[in-house]
Amino acid sequence: MEGKPHSSQTYNTAGRMSWMKQDLGLPINKEKAAAGFDLVWSIISDAFKHSNENCANIAPNVSLKDLFREKLAERSLSHDDRNLVLQLAEMWGAFVGDSWERQSLKWFWLEECLDGENLFIADTHHAILQRMAKSAMRDADIHLSKTATSIEDRKGKDKDPRVLIRTEHCDFEFDEVVVTRDASYSRLEKVYIAFPVAFWDSPLPGAPNADSTSPTTSASFPSFAHFLHPTYVPDQQKSWTVELNLLSSAAVFGNRAQPVLLFTIYGPCATHVTSLIAPFSLASTQYFDVLNDFFRPYYSLLPNYVADHPDCFPSAVLATNWQNDDLAGNGSYTNFQISSEVGNAEEEVLLDEDVRELRAGMPEHGIWFAGEHTAPFVALGTSTGAYWSGESVGIRILGANGLLAKCSKDPNPNADVLP
Ligand SMILES: Cc1cc2nc3c(=O)[nH]c(=O)nc-3n(C[C@H](O)[C@H](O)[C@H](O)COP(=O)(O)OP(=O)(O)OC[C@H]3O[C@@H](n4cnc5c(N)ncnc54)[C@H](O)[C@@H]3O)c2cc1C
């Protein structure tokens, strides 16, 4: 993407120390947590190397967690320290959108991402999207809200490709079609909970003094918190680990700071939460109540929380529901999971080859594929990858139609990993 549209405000969320709550809701010693995190990242880095170098020899049913267990057994750690590292490593789930037990070690190298700042686009992607869509909006005939129900190759013998797209209401015929539909695998969801004020940043007027065991009662509260294996939640919440991003810090979010908590959930926890909200409309009391009830055990542990105080009661809640969204492929994005089928080498599913096949598309039929699932390996599952894949397909379509010389743009910077 060239430059940054002026109206997009981005903030770097890196470097804000996480504050964690362990089993019983007690904060973890900062130094201990930092050392644990360092070890987690060091093992993850080893895992990428191992997966890159030994992909062909790793069984498809071996998970990232299996490797962690193996690596931790080689170290002389106390039982508690080993457990802490295993609990911290669960945060990998928030990257890939599923439990880390399901993360394939064989295909772990496909998860390796571009290095860079961890930017938070506080005012959403709208300015970036508008800029990218400008020429299409100006020159193309755009039909929104028309769901394609089938794609048919209509090419006659020795004729140029013709592709028929059927929708519920009408049909369209094209000479080239780019399909962006995918079947996402991961289960990542976000839940926003807004409050009248950011009570966790400063004590509420008139409320009793903040609990002295709280890690901080000032606005220096970190922007990330992890609730590790909580045993203080109702049984049906199964001690799922959740991640919390606090969007209230002016130091991090400038004038876009808001008294909002952003929870990230994944795997079975995300499936459970989306099933809770499924029967209810966004505006209903039931929708509000199920989300509030689910997340209260977590947010009630924040500093200065006072039960029954009106400022500690949410003013609005909103959850994503990608798992029940057909147009999103019923999931969030591509990830690479373990497979229990350990067959012979010839039958083995090669996930990198699958991605290459998708990228190659079916140019002879006028059908191409783009989207995060066809991106360069370093950007699979990301917006950057989706953009690059579209750009790459666009250039290849120009090439296939003898128009490439007129295209002044360089091909994708990651052309080495494209077909
Ligand atoms: C919770 C969450 C957090 C994420 N965080 C990040 C992040 O921090 N950084 C990052 O880079 N990426 C992140 N991603 C991933 C990123 O959002 C996706 O990789 C990216 O949006 C994929 O773009 P795409 O164009 O491939 O697919 P999509 O954006 O899904 O576009 C596909 C389009 O095809 C349309 N479509 C599908 N089926 C049909 C049909 N039958 N007929 C007509 N139209 C159809 C859909 O409506 C949609 O508009 C996150 C995703 C989620 C869900």
Ligand as a Chemical Component Dictionary entry (heavy atoms), coordinates in Angstrom:
data_LIG
# 
_chem_comp.id                   LIG 
_chem_comp.type                 NON-POLYMER 
_chem_comp.pdbx_formal_charge   0 
_chem_comp.three_letter_code    LIG 
# 
loop_
_chem_comp_atom.comp_id 
_chem_comp_atom.atom_id 
_chem_comp_atom.alt_atom_id 
_chem_comp_atom.type_symbol 
_chem_comp_atom.charge 
_chem_comp_atom.model_Cartn_x 
_chem_comp_atom.model_Cartn_y 
_chem_comp_atom.model_Cartn_z 
_chem_comp_atom.pdbx_ordinal 
LIG C1  C1  C 0 -11.271 -10.850 14.197 1  
LIG C2  C2  C 0 -10.270 -10.674 13.093 2  
LIG C3  C3  C 0 -9.075  -10.011 13.330 3  
LIG C4  C4  C 0 -8.148  -9.833  12.307 4  
LIG N1  N1  N 0 -7.002  -9.144  12.559 5  
LIG C5  C5  C 0 -6.148  -8.879  11.558 6  
LIG C6  C6  C 0 -4.988  -8.072  11.755 7  
LIG O1  O1  O 0 -4.754  -7.608  12.870 8  
LIG N2  N2  N 0 -4.161  -7.842  10.714 9  
LIG C7  C7  C 0 -4.417  -8.335  9.475  10 
LIG O2  O2  O 0 -3.659  -8.053  8.528  11 
LIG N3  N3  N 0 -5.490  -9.121  9.234  12 
LIG C8  C8  C 0 -6.365  -9.392  10.248 13 
LIG N4  N4  N 0 -7.470  -10.168 10.036 14 
LIG C9  C9  C 0 -7.592  -10.856 8.735  15 
LIG C10 C10 C 0 -8.090  -9.945  7.631  16 
LIG O3  O3  O 0 -9.248  -9.263  8.072  17 
LIG C11 C11 C 0 -8.421  -10.836 6.434  18 
LIG O4  O4  O 0 -7.289  -11.592 6.083  19 
LIG C12 C12 C 0 -8.811  -9.996  5.221  20 
LIG O5  O5  O 0 -9.894  -9.156  5.510  21 
LIG C13 C13 C 0 -9.208  -10.930 4.102  22 
LIG O6  O6  O 0 -9.561  -10.171 2.967  23 
LIG P1  P1  P 0 -10.118 -10.909 1.703  24 
LIG O7  O7  O 0 -10.342 -9.858  0.678  25 
LIG O8  O8  O 0 -9.276  -12.087 1.370  26 
LIG O9  O9  O 0 -11.506 -11.549 2.181  27 
LIG P2  P2  P 0 -12.825 -10.815 2.650  28 
LIG O10 O10 O 0 -12.532 -9.494  3.268  29 
LIG O11 O11 O 0 -13.563 -11.843 3.425  30 
LIG O12 O12 O 0 -13.543 -10.517 1.248  31 
LIG C14 C14 C 0 -14.235 -11.509 0.559  32 
LIG C15 C15 C 0 -15.436 -10.824 -0.076 33 
LIG O13 O13 O 0 -16.120 -11.790 -0.876 34 
LIG C16 C16 C 0 -17.513 -11.598 -0.667 35 
LIG N5  N5  N 0 -18.199 -12.873 -0.967 36 
LIG C17 C17 C 0 -18.021 -14.083 -0.380 37 
LIG N6  N6  N 0 -18.833 -14.992 -0.929 38 
LIG C18 C18 C 0 -19.538 -14.346 -1.898 39 
LIG C19 C19 C 0 -20.544 -14.746 -2.819 40 
LIG N7  N7  N 0 -20.977 -16.015 -2.876 41 
LIG N8  N8  N 0 -21.066 -13.804 -3.668 42 
LIG C20 C20 C 0 -20.634 -12.504 -3.635 43 
LIG N9  N9  N 0 -19.665 -12.077 -2.787 44 
LIG C21 C21 C 0 -19.138 -12.981 -1.921 45 
LIG C22 C22 C 0 -17.634 -11.220 0.801  46 
LIG O14 O14 O 0 -18.861 -10.541 1.042  47 
LIG C23 C23 C 0 -16.429 -10.314 0.983  48 
LIG O15 O15 O 0 -16.740 -8.964  0.688  49 
LIG C24 C24 C 0 -8.417  -10.354 11.032 50 
LIG C25 C25 C 0 -9.632  -11.020 10.789 51 
LIG C26 C26 C 0 -10.541 -11.175 11.807 52 
LIG C27 C27 C 0 -11.845 -11.876 11.516 53 
# 
loop_
_chem_comp_bond.comp_id 
_chem_comp_bond.atom_id_1 
_chem_comp_bond.atom_id_2 
_chem_comp_bond.value_order 
_chem_comp_bond.pdbx_ordinal 
LIG C1  C2  SING 1  
LIG C2  C3  SING 2  
LIG C2  C26 DOUB 3  
LIG C3  C4  DOUB 4  
LIG C4  N1  SING 5  
LIG C4  C24 SING 6  
LIG N1  C5  DOUB 7  
LIG C5  C6  SING 8  
LIG C5  C8  SING 9  
LIG C6  O1  DOUB 10 
LIG C6  N2  SING 11 
LIG N2  C7  SING 12 
LIG C7  O2  DOUB 13 
LIG C7  N3  SING 14 
LIG N3  C8  DOUB 15 
LIG C8  N4  SING 16 
LIG N4  C9  SING 17 
LIG N4  C24 SING 18 
LIG C9  C10 SING 19 
LIG C10 O3  SING 20 
LIG C10 C11 SING 21 
LIG C11 O4  SING 22 
LIG C11 C12 SING 23 
LIG C12 O5  SING 24 
LIG C12 C13 SING 25 
LIG C13 O6  SING 26 
LIG O6  P1  SING 27 
LIG P1  O7  DOUB 28 
LIG P1  O8  SING 29 
LIG P1  O9  SING 30 
LIG O9  P2  SING 31 
LIG P2  O10 DOUB 32 
LIG P2  O11 SING 33 
LIG P2  O12 SING 34 
LIG O12 C14 SING 35 
LIG C14 C15 SING 36 
LIG C15 O13 SING 37 
LIG C15 C23 SING 38 
LIG O13 C16 SING 39 
LIG C16 N5  SING 40 
LIG C16 C22 SING 41 
LIG N5  C17 SING 42 
LIG N5  C21 SING 43 
LIG C17 N6  DOUB 44 
LIG N6  C18 SING 45 
LIG C18 C19 SING 46 
LIG C18 C21 DOUB 47 
LIG C19 N7  SING 48 
LIG C19 N8  DOUB 49 
LIG N8  C20 SING 50 
LIG C20 N9  DOUB 51 
LIG N9  C21 SING 52 
LIG C22 O14 SING 53 
LIG C22 C23 SING 54 
LIG C23 O15 SING 55 
LIG C24 C25 DOUB 56 
LIG C25 C26 SING 57 
LIG C26 C27 SING 58 
# 
